[in-house]
Amino acid sequence: MKAHKLPKLTVQEYIQQEVESGQKYEYHNGEIFALAGGSLPHGLLCGNIYSLLRNALKAKQSDCKPLNGEIKLHIAEKKSYVYPDAMVICGAIETAKDNEHAVTNPKLLVEVLSKSTADYDRGDKFYLYRQVSSLQEYVLIEQEKAVVEVFYKRQETDLWQIKRFEGLEDVVNLQSIDLEIKMLDLYEDIQI
């Protein structure tokens, strides 16, 4: 007996599916994957990182803008649309040719890890993100312990360096946007 394979969706069909269902989906070369709702700590951490980025960038009068997890990222090279937990775009916001609501030029991407997504966020998703030419920094935030990993791409190379920040007394350094974030502020209201 053959398994029934669903036909691949076009980008327009994918966009229509999201509009009609009210559900967010990742799109990878014609296939869609529904995104599950997050936990309370996940939601708090996403809100905290967005607020901290927004307030710090505004205080610096930076031309960089944070975006929350409601905005999708288009990765043209891999025919993918994904929803990072947060992004920062510096300068003008560029959008996808076939979807004006999807951005294409983040400088920094953030994912809050969960048990079900940690391997994907560190592996295949990071591979997808590395296809974004504007990307300089990728931030992974643990939910169950005060640990943040920051991957920073050195200018003019494909080499990434990693820095790990641990404990509530530590301070996360975001080189691409020249900001520091206190772990105590990031993990505010999180039971760890």
C-alpha positions as MATLAB code, in Angstrom:
seq = 'MKAHKLPKLTVQEYIQQEVESGQKYEYHNGEIFALAGGSLPHGLLCGNIYSLLRNALKAKQSDCKPLNGEIKLHIAEKKSYVYPDAMVICGAIETAKDNEHAVTNPKLLVEVLSKSTADYDRGDKFYLYRQVSSLQEYVLIEQEKAVVEVFYKRQETDLWQIKRFEGLEDVVNLQSIDLEIKMLDLYEDIQI';
ca = [
       0.000    0.000    0.000;
       1.412    3.406   -1.005;
       1.462    6.327    1.386;
      -0.501    9.330    0.187;
       1.883   12.194   -0.536;
       0.497   15.698   -0.440;
       1.249   17.883   -3.452;
       3.766   20.666   -2.913;
       2.309   24.097   -2.346;
       3.291   27.209   -4.218;
       4.302   30.233   -2.166;
       0.936   31.848   -2.935;
      -0.920   28.717   -1.767;
       1.170   28.711    1.419;
       0.364   32.369    2.101;
      -3.330   31.706    1.428;
      -3.245   28.701    3.810;
      -1.933   30.934    6.603;
      -4.520   33.629    5.910;
      -7.448   31.202    5.772;
      -6.459   29.106    8.781;
      -5.063   31.838   11.028;
      -2.244   29.371   11.797;
       1.472   30.074   11.355;
       3.406   27.590    9.231;
       7.016   27.206    8.245;
       7.416   26.661    4.510;
      10.271   24.645    3.024;
      10.374   24.163   -0.739;
       6.648   23.482   -1.103;
       5.990   21.703    2.187;
       4.396   23.339    5.225;
       4.803   22.591    8.910;
       2.434   23.960   11.564;
       4.015   25.805   14.466;
       2.891   24.781   17.937;
       2.153   27.254   20.692;
       4.952   27.987   23.126;
       5.237   27.498   26.871;
       4.856   30.321   29.397;
       8.661   30.616   29.884;
       9.082   30.677   26.089;
       6.568   33.508   25.780;
       8.146   35.467   28.627;
      11.657   35.088   27.210;
      10.484   36.146   23.730;
       8.816   39.216   25.215;
      11.835   40.025   27.374;
      14.388   39.804   24.557;
      12.219   41.864   22.204;
      11.663   44.562   24.859;
      15.328   44.680   25.850;
      16.436   44.962   22.226;
      13.807   47.610   21.456;
      14.589   49.776   24.470;
      18.378   49.554   24.048;
      18.297   50.291   20.312;
      15.904   53.193   20.858;
      18.131   54.623   23.623;
      21.123   54.481   21.247;
      19.060   56.158   18.508;
      20.092   53.266   16.297;
      18.769   52.696   12.794;
      18.277   49.044   13.812;
      14.771   47.737   14.496;
      13.771   44.632   16.465;
      10.966   42.438   15.154;
       9.052   39.885   17.189;
       8.075   36.313   16.363;
       4.999   37.391   14.415;
       7.138   38.414   11.448;
       8.358   35.778    9.029;
      11.750   35.561    7.411;
      12.121   34.543    3.769;
      15.247   32.594    2.857;
      15.155   32.719   -0.933;
      18.164   30.436   -1.498;
      16.341   27.559    0.204;
      12.756   28.483   -0.775;
      11.858   28.752    2.911;
       9.761   30.927    5.192;
      10.360   30.675    8.945;
       9.387   32.538   12.109;
      12.388   33.380   14.313;
      11.482   34.313   17.893;
      13.057   37.749   17.329;
      15.136   39.537   14.693;
      17.001   42.801   14.326;
      17.213   44.598   10.986;
      19.518   47.574   10.532;
      18.735   50.194    7.914;
      15.848   49.726    5.495;
      13.650   46.662    5.889;
      13.762   44.518    2.753;
      10.877   42.186    1.948;
      10.379   39.104   -0.222;
       9.399   39.636   -3.852;
       6.301   37.469   -3.557;
       5.357   38.337    0.031;
       5.570   41.896    1.306;
       5.011   40.679    4.886;
       8.185   38.573    4.976;
      11.559   40.203    5.623;
      14.842   39.147    4.032;
      17.673   41.112    5.673;
      18.096   40.489    9.420;
      21.454   41.209   11.000;
      20.643   39.265   14.171;
      18.296   36.315   14.767;
      17.070   34.920   18.103;
      15.568   31.544   18.994;
      14.324   30.519   22.432;
      15.074   26.818   22.764;
      12.660   24.145   23.897;
      13.196   20.408   24.285;
      11.286   19.751   21.067;
      13.066   22.381   18.933;
      16.619   22.646   20.334;
      18.171   20.174   17.894;
      16.406   21.791   14.919;
      17.342   25.319   16.045;
      21.006   24.331   16.471;
      21.161   22.213   13.305;
      18.947   22.494   10.243;
      17.490   25.879   11.144;
      20.924   27.376   11.788;
      21.999   25.989    8.403;
      19.027   27.784    6.796;
      19.831   30.988    8.649;
      23.440   30.893    7.446;
      22.100   31.289    3.890;
      20.921   34.825    4.785;
      23.716   37.091    3.526;
      22.967   39.921    5.975;
      23.076   37.671    9.067;
      25.965   38.343   11.443;
      24.707   36.961   14.763;
      22.537   34.085   15.956;
      21.362   33.940   19.586;
      20.051   30.799   21.307;
      18.321   31.250   24.676;
      17.734   28.312   27.041;
      14.403   28.182   28.900;
      15.253   25.941   31.825;
      18.586   27.472   32.856;
      20.263   30.844   32.489;
      22.339   30.006   29.425;
      22.652   31.964   26.168;
      24.797   30.927   23.218;
      25.775   33.572   20.693;
      27.161   32.680   17.271;
      28.921   35.599   15.613;
      30.065   35.618   11.983;
      33.370   37.330   11.444;
      33.345   39.992    8.731;
      34.301   38.895    5.204;
      34.473   35.188    6.148;
      32.256   32.162    6.622;
      33.768   31.521   10.040;
      31.476   31.624   13.061;
      32.673   32.016   16.621;
      30.578   30.945   19.583;
      30.381   32.495   23.028;
      28.404   31.018   25.918;
      26.967   33.173   28.695;
      25.933   31.451   31.936;
      24.297   32.564   35.162;
      22.115   35.501   36.085;
      25.130   37.678   36.899;
      26.547   37.400   33.347;
      26.062   39.964   30.562;
      25.364   38.941   26.958;
      27.443   40.816   24.404;
      25.786   41.270   20.990;
      28.616   42.387   18.720;
      26.606   42.907   15.528;
      24.481   45.652   17.088;
      26.930   46.762   19.790;
      24.654   45.996   22.753;
      24.947   44.307   26.109;
      22.004   42.591   27.801;
      22.037   41.589   31.443;
      21.043   37.966   31.955;
      19.120   39.064   35.065;
      16.927   41.269   32.843;
      16.558   38.623   30.135;
      15.420   35.994   32.661;
      13.107   38.320   34.608;
      10.003   36.417   35.795;
      11.464   33.065   34.636;
      11.630   30.279   37.229;
      15.006   28.595   36.733;
];
